[in-house]
């Protein structure tokens, strides 16, 4: 438990048709160039990572053939060995598999371990919307599943929303509250956005993911200009050279991350210690209440409440309204209430 607490504390502080031969040569030249500065390329692709029901979410039912992960509390977390988006095995994906496996190994391990914390909640929300479970890898590469991640482009949270898009999808972004950092509400907003993108992109999750990264208008324009309006997964690979470099790599990184997560031991990640599932209940507190004071009332380390409430950016509730603070599920709220009235 203390190791996980330490990790969480660190998280807060963390034209002509080409022949097959000519295409392969071009890709290899590009990849050799990238190998000299792999982190510079991949960090941008990965979203700039350097950087009210009680009880929390339960894992969605997994399909047959799933690989089971078990967190510290023995809660089953399953990742299907099959894909529910189109898989791909090409030079681009293989490059990023190698990158994630070797140069990015320590961070990749941490991201895989965070799947135990946020994976069940994201899986459940994907299942509720009948969306592919493999969209979990989009969140993983966006932020490393860190609610406190913040990019140079001023994007924040697990799903790396910029402020304008976050507000468009109902997230509060104010002096005291930044719901881009709320794992639950930002996931709802991101999945609503992705579902709309998928519908706009003719059902292609590749193009939806590309639109999530660089904007739907740009992707729509490029598909219409360069692919005759063919909105399909295959089109992504046809138009990738016309995309910004980060977007060009975005889908390959997502696929590489999913490939590793479906069989982590194969890629050298057999010693994972999954973080505890994100679970909580809520306690109503007055406006302007400091999380430190709530922690004292219920007898927990303030770091626990900081971790459950990353969206309270000043570590206190807004001064203009009462607020539901997320607290551990085993908290004696009756005892806390007695302390407040004593």
C-alpha positions, 0 to 999 in steps of 0.5 A, a space after each residue: 500500500 505504501 509503495 502505491 501511495 509513493 507512486 501516486 505521489 510521484 504521479 502528481 509531481 508525473 500522390 504516386 502509388 509507391 511500390 512495396 519496396 520503396 514504401 518499406 525503404 521510406 519507412 525504414 529511413 524514417 524509423 532510423 531517424 526516429 531511433 536517434 530521438 525516439 522519446 522526442 517523437 513518442 512523447 508528443 504522440 503520447 500526449 506529452 506525458 512527462 507529465 456519484 455512485 458509491 463504491 466505484 466502478 466494477 469491471 465489465 464482463 470480459 469476452 471469451 479468451 480474455 487474459 485475467 489481471 488481478 489487482 491487490 484486492 483480487 478484483 478481476 480485471 480482464 483484457 481480451 486477447 482478441 481485438 474489437 477494433 481493427 488490428 494491424 501488424 506493420 512497420 509503424 506498429 512494430 516500431 512503437 512496440 519496440 519503443 514501448 518495450 525498451 526505451 520507454 520500458 519503465 514508463 510502459 510498466 507504470 502505465 500497465 500497472 495503472 490499468 488496475 486502477 482506471 481500467 475497470 472504470 473505463 471498461 464499464 463505461 465503454 460497455 455501457 455505450 457498446 463501444 470497443 474495449 480497445 479504446 482503452 489504449 487511446 487513454 493509455 497513450 494519451 496520458 499514461 492513465 495519469 489524471 494529473 498529466 498536463 501537456 505543453 498544449 495545455 491539455 489535462 487529465 487521463 484523456 488530455 482535453 484542452 479547455 475548449 473541448 472539455 467545456 464543450 463536453 460539459 466539464 467544469 474548468 474553473 479556479 477551484 475545479 478542473 474536471 478534465 482531471 476527474 477520471 470519471 467525468 472526463 471518461 464520460 466526456 471523452 467517450 461521448 466525443 469519440 462516439 460522435 467522431 466515429 459516427 462522423 468518420 463513417 464508423 472508422 475508429 482509426 479515423 476517429 482516433 486521428 480526429 481526437 488527436 488533431 481535430 475532426 475537421 482536418 481529418 475530414 478534409 484530408 480524407 475527402 481530398 486524398 482518399 475520395 471520401 472513403 472513410 474506412 480504417 484502411 484509409 488511415 494508412 493511405 493518408 498517413 503521410 499527409 497527417 501531422 507527425 504526431 497524428 501519423 503515429 497516433 494510431 500505431 502507438 495505440 495499437 502497439 500499446 494494446 498489443 503489449 497489454 494483451 500479452 505483457 509477459 511476452 514483451 517482458 512485463 511479467 512482474 506487474 503489480 496492478 494498482 488498486 481499483 479506483 473506488 470511492 464513496 462520497 461525503 457532503 461537505 460545506 463550501 470552501 472545505 480543505 481536503 486536509 480537514 476532511 482527511 483529519 475528520 475521517 482519519 486518513 492520510 490527506 494523500 488518499 483524498 488528493 488521489 481520489 479528488 484530483 479535480 479539486 486543484 486547490 485541494 479544497 472544495 469551491 467556496 460557492 457551494 457544498 460539495 461531494 468529496 470522494 472518500 475511501 469506501 471503508 470510511 466510517 462517515 457516521 463517526 466523521 459526522 460525530 466529530 464535526 458536531 462535537 
